[in-house]
């Protein structure tokens, strides 16, 4: 049984950053709309907070960086195709336990 590992987790960080940036933009539009409805039309200004600016910078950097070690991916793919890839179940279990433990801290 072959597993497709070409697109696993490649868009999750980028999508999360885009979602956050869109939420910030939406809140800014909502805030502006509420102010306009309260009779402050034309007198208020909207500016990005430092947090919004940082989120924009993060979004740019995530989009430009490749978080995947392509050499390692190619090694695993080759080993899988040759039937030589072996999984150390004890090591996987230990890593899962370590991960779950770190989430509880």
C-alpha positions in Angstrom: 0.0 0.0 0.0 1.5 3.3 -1.1 1.0 6.5 0.8 0.9 9.9 -1.0 3.2 12.2 1.1 3.5 15.0 -1.5 1.0 17.4 0.1 0.9 16.4 3.8 0.8 19.5 6.0 2.1 21.8 3.3 -0.6 24.5 3.5 -1.6 24.4 7.2 0.7 27.1 8.5 0.1 29.3 5.5 -3.7 28.8 5.8 -3.6 29.6 9.6 -1.7 32.8 8.9 -4.1 33.8 6.2 -7.1 33.0 8.4 -5.7 35.2 11.2 -4.9 38.0 8.7 -8.4 37.8 7.2 -10.0 37.9 10.7 -8.0 41.0 11.6 -9.0 42.7 8.3 -12.7 41.7 8.9 -12.6 43.1 12.4 -11.2 46.4 11.1 -13.9 46.6 8.5 -16.5 45.8 11.1 -15.2 48.5 13.4 -15.2 51.1 10.6 -18.7 50.1 9.6 -20.0 50.5 13.2 -18.3 53.9 13.6 -19.9 55.1 10.3 -23.3 54.0 11.5 -22.8 56.0 14.7 -22.6 59.2 12.8 -18.8 59.5 12.8 -18.5 59.2 9.1 -15.5 60.9 7.6 -14.0 61.9 10.9 -12.4 58.6 12.1 -9.3 57.0 10.9 -8.4 53.3 10.8 -4.8 52.3 11.4 -3.2 48.9 11.8 -2.2 47.9 15.2 1.3 46.6 15.8 -0.2 43.1 16.2 -1.8 43.3 12.8 1.4 44.5 11.3 3.3 41.6 12.9 0.6 39.1 11.6 1.1 40.5 8.1 4.9 40.0 8.4 4.4 36.4 9.6 2.1 35.8 6.7 4.7 37.0 4.3 7.5 34.9 5.9 5.5 31.7 6.0 4.6 32.1 2.4 8.2 32.4 1.3 9.8 29.7 3.5 9.7 26.0 2.6 9.0 24.2 5.9 9.7 20.8 4.3 13.1 19.1 4.2 12.9 18.0 0.6 16.0 15.8 0.8 14.5 13.8 3.7 11.2 13.5 1.9 12.9 12.1 -1.2 14.9 9.6 1.0 11.7 8.4 2.6 9.9 8.2 -0.7 12.7 6.2 -2.3 12.9 3.8 0.7 9.1 3.3 0.5 9.2 2.6 -3.2 11.9 0.0 -2.6 10.0 -1.5 0.3 13.0 -0.8 2.6 11.3 1.7 4.9 10.9 0.3 8.4 8.9 1.9 11.2 10.3 1.6 14.8 7.0 1.3 16.6 8.5 1.8 20.0 10.2 5.1 18.9 6.9 6.3 17.3 5.0 5.5 20.5 7.6 7.3 22.7 7.4 10.4 20.4 3.6 10.4 20.6 3.8 10.2 24.4 6.3 13.0 24.6 4.2 15.2 22.3 1.0 14.6 24.3 2.9 15.3 27.5 4.2 18.6 26.2 0.7 19.7 25.3 -0.4 19.3 28.9 2.2 21.7 30.3 
